Amino acid sequence: MKKTINIKLAFVLLIAAVLGSCQKKLDINQNPNLPEDAVVTAELILPNALHATGVQTALGYGWLSNWMGYWSASGSFNPSTEESSYNITNTFQEGKWSGIYNTLFDLQKVDEKASAAGQTFYRAISMIMKAHLYQNLVDIYGNVIYSQAFQPTVYPTPEYDDAAKIYEDLHVKLDSAIGLMKSASVSNKAKEIDIVYGGNTTLWIKLANTIKLRLLIRASKVEANPTAELAKIKANGGVLQSGETADVNPGYRNDNNRQSPFYAVYGLLVSGEDANTFFRANAYAIDYLEGNADARLGYFFKPAKSPTSASHPYVGTVYGGEPNSAFGGDQTSNVGMGLVRSAEQPQWIVTSMESMFLQAEAILKGWDVGGPYAGNAQDAYEAAVTESFLWLQVPNAATEADDYMQNVADWASAVDDAERLELIIWQKYIALTGINPLEAWNDYRRTGFPGDVPLSINNARGNRKIPVRLLYPSIEYAVNAGNVAKQGTINTQTSTLFWDK
């Protein structure tokens, strides 16, 4: 376990105000009420940038949990017509674009200031986190602003970079970050500033390798020969394993505006009342978990407070339906204790399960990324499934996972590699319930699994299916219209990303 980092959350929030409050576009605005840029150092910015990266993971993808069959609106609310009809406009989730770029701006400032001060450790961290977020952007939008970002004097209307070329350059940036991390000298102060791994350079390198592997897996249908990149991953220690989740904790506590991000929205308010009254379990997820006697059911979801049937305490709703008091907030299942443990919980960014399922898929492809399961896809798969039970803190996790795999998700039940891939993606999908719906959406677009994710029942949906991407936000059409136009006509139903072929 990483050591407790003695940094006050109030300090993190102060720096958030200093760096982020005026940064709503891809430029830098001077605010006379804020400190001069020269006095704000990399070590002042980095904790907030890491916290903000966690916030992007925690709060940005409820809509994808709905699309991917994890969650749905409680029967006490009308569903979002735009979201549940899949009739997406350029105002839908436009805060996701600005939110990620605001965090990237902070990370860019860390990179610049750490570079000027010779602080290789801080710079390497910023580069790894930037690669993580830029991949997220590409996976949502396709071509995005990359090489000309955050240079408003030189590029007042920045151009968009080709998505595939961004992927390629992220490998280069991650290689550089790994090189810096290997040479970094980590002081006691730096260990405190690093609110993810507490100065553990080995784990930072493994996180960088995990992101590299995620890039390779995502682009595996269109990239011909990943051998050189795979060799680097293996040589540099492989990917994140059990218990090595990249998560952030600047000192979250059960006070107003101090709770861990995911808990603050989906757990309990300081007063003890439910923070989340809108999102509830999707019937699809409940049916799978309950139907397979999955011990994780009570960790992904809570029993309903007032279920209509005492013999069926776990109740889900159908996505896109009209309000129905029989499936109101108290009659349906909220987010479970495996995800909302306490106000002090760390906020995950990249989980060990995600990394280990990527590893299993890589080994199935015949790729050698080193690590304890090299060459054995079955062992890697079974370790990944077990890690899900461990991460959720299911009692007797290893035994429960073994029983589950023997009865539900047995490797031997797959007769060829196509079925083994489906098994890996299916079980990765279950493991990421409510945790990382973006990765589930990415896998769904890339592989088609799970093949029976239910579509919205909203009558306005027509023949539309789950969108394959989002549109660029309205702010880009207002301030950067010429470069947006160069991206061509985009249809969220048919304009697939470069890796979705």
Residue pairs with C-beta under 8 A, 6 or more apart in sequence:
2 196
2 197
2 198
2 200
3 191
3 198
5 191
5 192
5 194
5 195
5 198
5 249
5 250
5 251
6 192
6 251
7 47
7 192
7 193
7 195
7 250
7 251
8 250
8 251
9 51
9 250
9 251
9 252
9 253
9 258
10 258
11 47
11 250
12 47
12 48
12 51
12 250
12 251
13 48
13 257
15 40
15 44
15 45
15 47
15 48
16 48
16 51
16 52
18 34
18 35
18 40
18 44
19 40
19 45
19 48
19 49
19 105
19 106
19 109
20 48
20 52
20 102
20 105
20 106
21 31
21 34
22 29
22 31
22 34
23 29
23 102
23 105
23 106
24 98
24 102
25 98
25 475
25 479
26 101
26 105
26 145
26 149
26 150
26 152
26 158
27 150
27 152
27 156
28 105
28 150
28 152
37 109
40 109
40 113
41 113
41 117
42 109
42 110
42 113
42 114
42 117
42 119
42 122
42 123
42 126
43 119
43 122
43 189
43 190
43 193
45 106
45 109
45 110
45 113
46 110
46 122
46 125
46 126
46 193
46 194
47 193
47 195
47 250
48 106
49 103
49 106
49 107
49 110
49 126
49 129
50 125
50 129
50 194
50 195
50 196
50 248
50 250
51 195
51 248
51 250
51 261
51 347
52 102
52 103
52 106
53 103
53 107
53 129
53 132
53 133
53 248
53 349
54 247
54 248
54 261
54 347
54 348
54 349
55 99
55 103
55 261
55 347
56 99
56 100
56 103
56 133
56 136
57 347
57 348
57 349
57 436
58 260
58 261
58 262
58 265
58 347
58 348
59 261
59 262
59 265
60 96
60 99
60 100
61 436
61 437
61 438
62 71
62 279
63 80
63 83
63 93
64 437
64 438
64 440
64 441
65 71
65 279
65 434
65 437
66 72
66 73
66 83
66 84
66 279
66 282
66 319
67 83
67 319
67 437
67 441
67 453
67 466
67 467
68 429
68 437
68 440
68 441
68 444
68 453
68 466
69 282
69 284
69 285
69 319
69 450
69 453
69 454
70 281
70 282
70 285
70 433
70 434
70 437
70 440
71 279
71 280
71 281
71 282
71 285
71 434
72 79
72 279
72 280
72 281
72 282
72 283
72 316
72 317
72 318
72 319
72 320
72 321
73 79
73 80
73 278
73 279
73 280
73 317
73 319
74 277
74 278
74 279
74 280
74 317
74 327
74 328
74 329
74 332
75 317
75 321
75 323
75 324
75 325
75 326
75 327
75 328
75 329
75 331
75 332
76 277
76 323
76 325
76 328
76 329
77 278
77 323
78 322
78 323
79 319
79 320
79 321
79 456
79 458
81 87
81 458
81 460
82 88
82 89
82 92
83 92
84 319
84 320
84 456
84 458
84 460
84 461
85 320
85 456
85 458
85 460
85 461
85 462
85 464
86 456
86 461
86 464
86 465
86 466
86 467
86 492
86 493
87 460
87 461
87 464
88 467
88 470
88 471
88 492
89 471
90 471
90 472
90 473
90 474
90 476
90 477
91 473
91 474
92 470
92 471
93 470
94 473
94 474
94 475
96 140
96 470
97 137
97 141
97 472
97 473
97 475
97 476
98 473
98 475
100 133
100 136
100 137
101 137
101 145
101 149
103 133
104 130
104 133
104 134
104 149
104 150
105 150
107 126
107 129
107 130
107 133
108 126
108 130
108 149
108 150
110 122
110 123
110 125
110 126
111 123
111 126
111 127
111 130
113 119
114 120
114 121
114 122
114 123
114 126
115 123
119 190
120 180
120 181
120 183
120 184
120 185
121 180
121 181
121 184
121 185
121 186
121 190
121 194
121 199
121 201
122 190
122 193
123 177
123 180
124 177
124 178
124 180
124 181
124 184
124 204
125 177
125 194
125 196
125 204
127 173
127 174
127 176
127 177
127 180
128 174
128 177
128 181
128 204
128 207
128 208
128 211
130 173
131 170
131 173
131 174
131 177
131 208
131 211
132 211
132 349
132 350
134 144
134 146
134 166
134 170
135 167
135 170
135 211
135 214
135 215
135 218
136 438
137 144
138 144
138 163
138 166
138 167
138 497
139 218
139 438
139 442
139 497
140 438
140 469
140 470
141 469
141 470
141 472
142 163
142 469
142 487
142 490
142 495
142 497
142 498
143 160
143 161
143 162
143 163
143 166
143 487
144 160
144 161
144 163
144 166
145 158
145 159
145 160
145 161
145 483
146 160
146 161
146 166
146 169
147 159
147 161
147 169
148 154
148 155
148 158
148 159
148 161
149 158
151 158
157 479
157 480
157 482
157 483
158 480
158 483
159 483
159 486
160 483
160 484
160 486
160 487
163 497
163 498
164 219
164 222
164 498
164 499
167 215
167 218
167 219
167 499
170 211
170 215
171 212
171 215
171 229
174 208
174 211
174 212
175 232
177 208
178 205
178 208
178 209
178 232
178 236
181 201
181 204
181 205
181 208
182 201
182 205
184 201
186 194
186 199
186 201
190 199
191 198
191 199
194 200
195 248
195 249
195 250
196 204
196 246
196 247
196 248
196 349
197 203
197 204
197 207
197 246
202 237
203 240
203 244
203 246
205 236
205 237
206 237
206 238
206 239
206 240
206 241
206 244
207 240
207 246
207 350
208 236
209 232
209 233
209 236
209 237
209 238
209 239
209 240
209 369
210 239
210 240
210 350
210 354
210 355
210 358
211 350
212 229
212 232
212 233
213 233
213 239
213 355
213 358
213 359
213 362
213 369
214 354
214 358
216 223
216 226
216 229
216 230
216 362
216 367
217 358
217 361
217 362
218 442
218 446
218 499
219 498
219 499
220 226
220 365
220 499
221 446
221 499
221 501
222 498
222 499
222 501
226 367
230 362
230 367
230 368
230 369
231 368
233 239
233 369
233 370
234 368
234 369
234 370
235 370
237 370
238 359
238 369
238 370
238 371
239 355
239 356
239 358
239 359
239 369
239 371
240 246
240 350
240 352
240 355
240 356
241 352
241 355
241 356
241 371
241 372
241 383
242 352
242 356
242 383
242 386
242 387
242 390
243 352
243 390
244 352
244 355
245 346
245 348
245 350
245 351
245 352
245 391
246 348
246 349
246 350
246 351
247 346
247 347
247 348
247 349
248 346
248 347
248 349
249 260
249 344
249 345
249 346
249 347
252 258
252 259
252 260
252 263
252 343
252 344
252 345
252 346
252 347
253 259
253 343
253 344
254 270
254 342
254 343
254 344
255 270
255 343
256 270
258 343
259 267
259 270
259 343
260 342
260 343
260 344
260 345
260 346
260 347
261 347
262 339
262 340
262 345
262 347
262 348
263 275
263 340
263 341
263 342
263 343
263 345
264 275
264 343
265 275
265 276
266 275
266 276
266 279
266 334
266 335
266 339
266 340
266 434
267 275
267 276
267 335
267 340
267 342
267 343
268 274
268 275
268 340
268 343
269 275
270 343
274 329
274 334
276 334
276 335
277 329
279 334
279 335
280 316
280 317
280 327
280 329
280 332
280 333
280 334
281 300
281 301
281 314
281 315
281 316
281 317
281 332
281 333
281 334
282 316
282 317
282 318
282 319
282 454
283 315
283 316
283 317
283 318
284 316
284 453
284 454
285 300
285 301
285 316
285 433
286 297
286 301
286 314
286 315
286 316
286 333
287 316
288 294
288 430
289 296
289 297
289 300
289 301
289 314
289 430
290 297
290 314
292 404
292 407
292 408
293 407
294 404
294 408
294 430
295 389
295 394
295 400
295 403
295 404
296 338
296 388
296 389
296 392
296 394
296 430
296 433
297 314
297 336
298 314
298 336
298 337
298 338
299 336
299 337
299 338
299 339
299 392
299 393
299 394
300 335
300 336
300 338
300 339
300 392
300 433
300 434
301 314
301 316
301 333
301 334
301 335
301 336
302 333
302 334
302 335
302 336
302 337
303 313
303 314
303 333
304 313
304 314
304 315
304 330
304 331
304 332
304 333
305 330
305 331
306 330
306 331
307 313
307 314
307 315
307 331
308 315
308 326
308 331
313 333
314 333
315 327
315 331
315 332
315 333
316 332
316 333
317 324
317 327
317 332
318 454
318 457
319 454
319 456
319 457
320 455
320 456
320 457
320 458
320 461
321 327
321 457
321 458
325 331
335 434
336 434
338 391
338 392
338 393
338 394
339 392
339 434
339 435
341 393
348 435
351 391
351 432
351 435
351 436
352 387
352 391
353 384
353 387
353 388
353 391
353 428
353 431
353 432
353 435
354 428
354 432
354 436
354 439
356 380
356 383
356 384
356 387
357 381
357 384
357 424
357 427
357 428
357 431
359 369
359 371
359 373
359 380
359 384
360 373
360 377
360 380
360 381
360 383
360 384
360 424
361 421
361 424
361 425
362 369
363 369
363 373
363 374
363 375
363 376
363 377
363 380
364 377
364 381
364 417
364 420
364 421
364 424
368 374
368 375
371 380
372 383
373 379
373 380
373 383
377 420
378 411
381 411
381 420
381 423
381 424
381 427
382 401
382 405
382 411
384 424
384 427
384 428
384 431
385 401
385 404
385 405
385 409
385 427
385 431
386 397
386 398
386 401
386 402
387 431
388 401
388 427
388 430
388 431
389 397
389 398
389 400
389 401
389 404
390 397
390 398
390 401
391 431
394 400
405 411
409 423
409 426
409 427
411 420
411 423
413 419
413 423
414 420
414 422
414 423
421 447
421 449
422 447
422 449
425 443
425 447
425 449
425 450
426 449
426 450
428 439
428 440
428 443
429 440
429 443
429 444
429 449
429 450
432 439
432 440
441 466
443 449
444 450
444 453
444 466
445 468
445 496
445 497
445 500
446 499
446 500
453 466
455 461
455 465
455 466
464 493
465 493
467 492
467 493
468 492
468 493
468 494
468 495
468 496
468 497
468 500
469 490
469 492
469 495
469 496
469 497
470 492
471 490
471 492
472 484
472 487
472 490
476 483
476 484
477 484
489 495
